[in-house]
Amino acid sequence: MLTAATLAIGLQYSVTATATPRPRASASLLARMYSTADPYLPSHGHAYRHGVVPTLGQLAKMRSWALAHPHAVPALSSSDLSYGGGIDGIGVTTGAEKVYLVFYGSQWGTQSTNSQGDVTLSGDPSGMAPDLQQLFKGLGTGSETWSGVMTQYCQGVATGTQTCPASNQYHVAYPTGGALAGVWVDESSASPSQATPAQLGTEAVNAAAHFGNKTAAANRNAQYDIISPHGTDPDRYQQQGFCAWHDWNGDSYVGVSSPYGDIAFTNMPYVTDAGASCGENFINYGSAGLLDGVSIVNGHEYAETITDQNPAGGWTNASGSENGDLCAWNTGPGAPAANLSLTTGTFAMQSTWGNDGAGGGDCEFSHPIVTNPSGNTVTVANPGNQTGTVGTAVSLQLHATDSQSGQTFTWSAAGLPGGLSINSSSGLISGTPTGSGTFTVTVTATDTTSAKGSASFSWTIGGSGSNVITNGGFETGTFSGWTRSGAATAIVSSGQHSGSYAARAGSTSPSNGSSNIARTFTASGGTTLTFWYNVTCPDTVTYDWATATLKDNTTNSTKTILARTCVSSSGWKQVNATLTAGHSYTLTLTSHDDSYPTDPTYTLFDDVSTH
């Protein structure tokens, strides 16, 4: 860990070698450190770099310049933030935060899934991907109060206002239940070696389309974390002396159009490439501190995005600093950077600025959660505990009421049995269960003001007496019950046919030969085997393909139940095959790729069952 004495030259607040705080830096010094006149500020001449996190070395230069230029900007009576009036009606994130992690470029390599259900990547030597997933899954859980600091800010107040009255109904929302909304590994092409703001903004708009967020309402409380791979230098961050920044597509310096409303995004480099300059071992020693800078830097940008979603329409001070800037790399006075314990792990995080700190504004690491008073009340009618049978279709219509008339609802559900899904517009749960067990389901209705209500119930799915394929939907998040062989296989949590997972044979990067997923079972009453596949094959069937065989071990005969198939994108297709009760079978699902560099072939398989 870097000592306080070592960091003193580069921090906004100085500390002695014994960590006894000196008097707080004056408000005007703090402002000058982020003055646009400062040639060492990484956003100097690059106005799109909102909330830029300077490297520790660059911060030292900024502080030295500020001390030498006492009249560079007018002295401030306070460093407190004020409301900027909003852009396109957007100042802060007022609804449930939705963070989409976008791993940008083919350099991320082969995908897998770890025991925590996180996407892991072979091109991620530091393990940034699972660390960030666990961080954003954990925010808003276990009643943590780091997120509470941001809830003191709001919109719907006059421009220049520095406080949010108790009656305000548009405070920054607390990320109840976690902020992670989705993960996308975009390996359609290589990430640029030095991605420009326009390229990063374009990737954010592409991500909105990928996740189905194709309306302004869907993106109102969303942010897209564009994470560049190891070895790249997005916006020349290492030469320019910064670790990350955030912006939105409509900034004239970015200049990216969006048919889906305003898109907030972060430029998140692979900051472990920069080592201690971007926070490695800032809090923790040795290998335990490898990812300190990852969570500190990304947490900084997250906190600034939700309080200044379309910069600078949200909360900034007179020099343009945001809540994360004023506490970047802080070791005190005020709350220093520290470890934050969440239900998903422990993460190094910085404090953020609170206008209502002790004795005035200050860096805060904890704050009581502010909730919006007298908002709409959404009530979801609990349908009661449900039962069903594997292989038998179900249909359950949900209903909700709202204290404000004229509201419509967006529906979501967590914990559904495999094979079932909810229509986000109508609230209809439908589908055919693929696995037995008792599931705890929580359904949520959110109205157009972001008020929400939930109901929880159990759903017990019994075996049909004929389905003998356990884990046929891969809902354990593993290959339990299956065997694998060949070039590449993985469990994936995006693009699945139903439920939360699917199996992938092959890779999004070129792989050499056949990738096989197989299992042996005995038909017991069921006369039909069913599975679903979705092949991505940009080549021809001469070289690449998806196929499936079914061997009757009892008669020692094999038949091909999916002929070799190669199409650029098949979409989900169903395959059925006839079984003989009492016979032993081996099903083998295969994807073949010739390893040609420009046309990797892979196939998703899901919902394997007998009935």
N, C-alpha and C positions, 0 to 999 in steps of 0.2 A: 504493500500500500504506500502511496506517496505521502510523505509527512506534511504536516501543516506548514512547516518552515519552507519546505521545497516549493509548495504551491503558492506561497504568499505573493510572489511577484506577479502571478497570473490571475489572481482572483479579484472579484469585485470588492470583497471584504478581506482585509489583511488580518493574519493571525501571527503570533510570535512563535518561536520554536517550542515553547512550552504549551502552545495552544490556548494561551490566555488572550481573549479578543481585545483588539485595540478599538478605539471609538469607531463607530460606523462611518463608512465612506459618506461624504456629503451627497445630497440629492443631485447637485449639479455635476459632481464627478461621475455619478452613476449614469446620468444622462449623456455626458460627453463620451463615455465609453461606447455608447451605441449611436452617437451622432453620425449622421450621414456624411459629415465633413471629415470624419476619421478615415484616413487612407488605409488603415489596417483592419477596419471592419470588413469582414468577408462579403457583406452586401454592398460595399462601396462600389458604385458603378454597376451593380447587379441587383436592382431593386426587387426582383422577383424572389430573392432569397429571404423570405419572411421567417422570423423566428430562427435565424441561422445559429447553429451551435458552433462557436469558434473552437479550434483546437486549443489545448492548454498553452502552447507556445504563442499562438496568435493572440490569445487573451492577454498575455503578458505585454505584448506590443501595444494593444489597445489601451491598457491601463497606463502605460508609460506615456503614450501620446496624450491621453486625457489629463494627466497630471501636468504636462508641459503646456497645455492650452486651456487655461482656466476660463477664457472668454469665448471659447469656440461656439457655445450656444448659451442662450440666456439661462441664468440659474433658475431652478425650479423650486417651488415651495414644497413640493412633494414628488416622490417617484411613483405615486399611485397611478393606476390605470384608469382610463375613462372610456366611455362607450363611443364607438365611431359612427353610429347611425345605421349600420348595416349596408350591405350591397345586395341588390336584387331581393331585398326583404330578409336577408340572412345575416345575422350577427354572430350568434352562437349556436351550438348544437342543443336543441331543446328537447328532442326525443331520445329514445334509447339509442346509445352510441352503437354504430355498426362499423367495425374495423375490418377491412378486407386486406389480407396479406397477399401481395402479388410478387412472386419470385420470377424476375424478369430475365429470360434468356435461356438458351439451350445449355449454357455452361453449368447450370445447376445439376445436370446429370440425371441419374436414375432415381425414381421415386420409390420409397417404401413407407411403411407405417410402423411406428413403434408401439410399445405396450400401452402408452397413454393415448393412443389414437391420433398422434401428431404425424404430419407428413415429414419424412426425413429424406435427405437428398445426398447422393454420392459426391456431388460437387460442393459440399458445405463443410469444409474441414474443421471449422470452429463450432459447428452445431448451432448456428444462429436461428435456423428455421424452427426447430422444436422449442427453443428458448422463447422466441417471440410468440409462438402459439400459446404456450403455457402462461406467459405474462398476460396476454389479452383475454385468455379464458378466465384468469384469476381476478382481474380487476372487477370490482363490484360484488365480490363474494366474501363470505365470512365477516360482513359488516366492516370491511376495511375503510379507513377514513382518509387515506391519501387522496382518493377521488373526491372526497368531500370538499377539498380546497377549491376545486373548480366550480362547485355548485353555488358559491356565493355570487357568481356573475350571471347576467341575464341579458335579454334584449327587451324591447318594448319600453325603453326609457329614453329620455331626451339625449341627443348628441352632446357629449361632454360630461354627462353624469358619471359620478364616481362611486355611487352606491346603488343597490337594488332594494327598493322598499319591500317590506314584508308582504304587501298585497300583490306584488308582481307575480304573474303566473307563467313566466317564460324563463325560468332559471335553467342553467345548464343541467341536464339530467344526470342522475347518478346511474352508472352502468350496471344496474341490478342483474345478477346472474352471469356477468361476463360481457366483454365488448367484442369478442371475436365473432365475426359474421360469416367468414369464408376464407378459403385458401385456394389460390390458383398458381400453378407452376406453368408459366407460359413459355414453352420450349419450341414455339413455332419457328423461331429464328434466334440467332445469337444476340445477346444484349450488346449494344455498341460499346466500344472500348472507352469512350468518353461521351455518354449520353447527354444530349442537350435538353434544356427545359422543355422544348417543344416535343421531343421524343418521349420524355417522361410523362408529360401531360397527355400525349396521344395514347400511351400505354394505359393511363388511368381511365380514359374514355373507353378504350377497348375492354378493360376489366369490368366496367359498369355493364357493358353489353354481355360479357361472359357470364356474369352473375345474374343476369336477367333484370337488372335495375335500369329499366328503359324509360323511366318517367322522372320528372323533377321531384315528385313526391317520394319516389323510391330512393333518391339520392340526397334528400333533405338533411338527413342525420348520418350520412355515410362518409367515410374517408378511405382512400385507397393508398396503402403503404407500398410504394414501388421500390422493391429491394433488389439492388443490383448484385451480381455475383462476384465472388472472389476474383481478384485480379483486374477488375475494371475500375474506372475512375470517373464516375458520373459527375458531370459539370466540373471536372478537374478539381475535385474536392481536396485532394492531397496537396496540389500545388497552390490552391487558393486559401488553404488554412481553415477549413471548416469540416464538420462531421455530418451535418444534415440540414435541411430546411424544408419548409412546406409552402404551398401556394394553392391556387385554384386555376382551372383551365381558362377562365375568362380574363385573367390578368393579361394586360396588353403585352407584357414581356414574354409571356408563354404563347399566347395567340393560337390556342387550339379550340376549334369549335366543338360543341357537344349537342347532339340531338336529344340528350337525356337530362337536360337541366344542368345546373352548376355542379362541377366535380372537384371536390377537395382532395389533394394528394400530397404525399411526402416523398422527397428524394432521400432515400435511406441507402447510403453506400454500405459495402461490406466492411464496416468500420474496424473489425479486428485486424485488417490489413494495415491500419495506421497505428496499431499498438497503443502505447500509453498516451499518445497525442489525442486520441479519442476515447480515453477513459479506461483502458485495460488496467486492472488492479487499482482502480481509484478507491474502492472500498475494501475489497477482499484480497488476500495474499495468494500468490502462486496460481495454480490451475483454477482455484475457486473464483479468481477474479478475472479470468479470461473474457467473460461476457459482461463484465460490469458496464463497459461503455455501450454495449448493445442496448441494454434496458434503460440506462440513463439517457442516452441520446434519443431513442425512439419514444421513451416516456415523455421527454421534453417536447417533441413535436406533436405527440398525441394531445398533451395538455394544452398546447397552444392552438391546435386545430379546433378543439371543442369550445374554446373561448374566443376564437377569431377565425371562423370557418372560411369566410371569404375575405382575406386580408386586404385592407385594414379596416373592415367594417365592424369588427368586434372590439376587443378590449386591448388598448395599447396606451403607453404613456406619451409624453410630449416629444420624446425622441424616437418614437416608433417601436420601442421595446415591448415585447409581450411578456406574459407571466412566467414563461420558462427562461427567457433571456436574463431577467433580473436576478435569477438564482442559479445560473449556469455554473457548474463546478464549485458550488458554494461549500465551504467548510465552517461557516459561522462568521459573524453573529447571525442571528436568525437560525432557523432550522437548517442543519447541514444535510448534505447528501447522506443516505444511509441505506441499510437493507430493509426492504419492505416484505413482510411475511404475508403471503396469500395462501389460499387453500390449494393452489397448484404449485407452490414452491416459494423460494426466497429470491428476491431480485434487487439488485442495486438500483436505486432511484434517486433523482434529485428532488429537492423541495421546489415549490412554485410560489410565485408572489400572491399574497392575499392583501387586499386593501384594508381588511379589518384585523390585521395583525396586532400584536400587543404594542400599545403606544403608537399606533398608526400602522402603515403598511410594513410588511415584513415577509421574509421567506418562511413558508409554512409547510410542514410535512404531514399535518393532520388537521382536520377541521370537521365540526359537526355537519352532517349531511343536511343540506337545505332542500326542502321539498316545496312544490308549488301549492299554495293554499287555494281552496275553493275551486279547484279545477273540475273538469267533467268527471263524472263517475261512470265507468263501464262495468256492467255486471254480466258475466257469462253464466248462462243456465247450465248447471252441472247435469250431464246426461245420466249420471249414475254409473256404477261399475258395469263393464261390458264383458261378454264372452263370445267366443268364436271357435272355429275349427280350421286347422290347416287345410288349404285347398278350397275353402268355401268363401265366396265373395261376400264382402260386407259393405254396408252403406249407413253412415251415421251423420245426420244433419245437426249441426250445432247452432245455437241461437244466443244472441246478446242484446242487451238494452243499454241506452245511453241517456244520461241526465240532460243532455242537450239535444234538441231535436235536429233532424236533418243530417246526422252523422252517418258515415259509412265505415265499414270495418275492414281491416286487413288481418287475416287469420294466420296463425302459425301453431305448430305443435311440436312437442319434444317427447321422446320416449315411445313413439308409435311402434307397434309390432312390425317386423319386416314384411314388406309387400303392401303396406298401407301408406297413404299420403293424404294431405289435406289441401283442398283448393283454397288458395289464399284470398280469393274474392268472395266465395260463397260460404265457406266454413263447412263444406261437405268432406267427410273422411270416407275414403273408398279404397278398394283394392282387394287383393286376395292374400291372406296371411301365408307366409312361407315357412314359419317356424313356430314351434309350440313354446309355452312359458307364460308367466304372469308379468305384465309390463305396467309400469307407472307412467301414465300419460298426463301431460300438462298442456292444455290448450289456452291460447292467448288471443284476445281480440284487441286491436289498436285502432282508435278512431283517428279522424283527420287532424285533430289537435295534439296527437301523440299520447292522449290518455289511454290507459289500457286496463283490462281486467282479465283474470285467469280462473281456470277451474282445473282440478286434478281428480283423476279417477283411475281405477285399475282396469286392465283389459287382459283377460285370461284366454289364451289360445290353446286349445287341446289338440292332440294328435288326431289325424283322420283315420288312423288304423291302417292306412296304406302308404303314407309318406314315410319312407325310411331314410331319407337324406337329411341328416342333421347338419346344421351350419351350411345349408344350401344357399342361403343368402349372404354368407360370409359376415353375418352380423356380430360375430364374436370379435371382429376386427383382426382375425388371424386366419390361417389355413388349417385350423383344427379339423381333423377328420379327412384331410386331403393330403396327397403327396405331390411333390413338385420335382421337375427335372428340366434340364436344358438351359437355354441362354439367360432368361430373365423372367421373374414373376414377382408380383407385388399385390398387396391389398391397398385399394385407393378409396378415398372418401369424397371424391367429386365425380360427377358424371354417372353415378350408379343408376340402375334401373329402378330400384326401390330401396327403402331403408336407408342406412347410413354408409354402407360399404359395398364394394364389388371387388372381384378379383381381376387382375390384369395379367395377361400372358404377353410377353414381349415388353418392349420399352419404348418411351417417347424419343429415345436416342437410338441410333442403329445398333442392332444386336445380331449376332451371327448364329443362325440355325433355328431350330424349333424350341419353343418354350411350352412346357406341358403342365397341366393341372389335372390330377386324376384321383378317383376314389373307387373303391370296391364296395358293393352292397348286395343284399339279397332282397329281391322283390317279394313283398308280403301283402298280397291282396290287390295292390295297385297294378294296373295294366298299362299305364302310360308314364313315360319319363318326359319331363319338360325342363327346358332351360332357355335363357335369353342370352343373346350375344350382340355386341356392337363393335364391328371391325373398322379400324382406320388403316387403309392400305392404299397409299398414293402411287403404287407401282402397278404391275399386271400380275395375273394369277400364275404366269410362267415362273415368276421369281418369288413372290410373297403371297401369303394366304392365311385364312383362318379355316380350321376344320375340326371335326369331332368324330370320334369312333366309339362304338359300344360293343364290347366283347362279352359274349355269353360264355362264361367260364364253365357252365354245366355242359354245354354242347361243344365247347372249344371252337366257336365260330365268331367272326368279327364282321360288323357291318359299319359302313360310313353313314352317319346320320346327319352330318353337315358336310356337303361336298366342298372342296376347296373353293374359297370365296375371296375375292379381292375387289373392293370398291373404296373410293376415297373416303367416304363416310357413310356407313350403312344405316346409322340409327339403330335403335333396339329392335331386334328380330327374335321371334320365338321359334324353337325347334321342339318337335314332339317325336317320340319313338315308342313302339309297342314293346311291352315286357311280358314275360311268362312268370306267373306267381311261383315262388319257390326256387327260381333260378338265381344263381350268383352272376353278377355283372361287374364289369370294370368300365367306367366312363372316362374317356380321356379328351380333354379340351386343349386345343393346340393353336398357337399362332406362330407362323414361320416368317423370318426376315432374313434377307440375303446380305444384310449389313452394308448395303449401298448407302453412302453418306447423306444423300438428299431425300430419301424416302423411307424413313423408319416405319415399320408396320407393327401394330399392336392390337390386341383384342380384349375388350372387357367382357366378362361372364358374370351372370348373376341369377338368383332365384331358381336354383336347381331343385326339383322336387319330383316325387312320384304321386300319382293319384289314380 
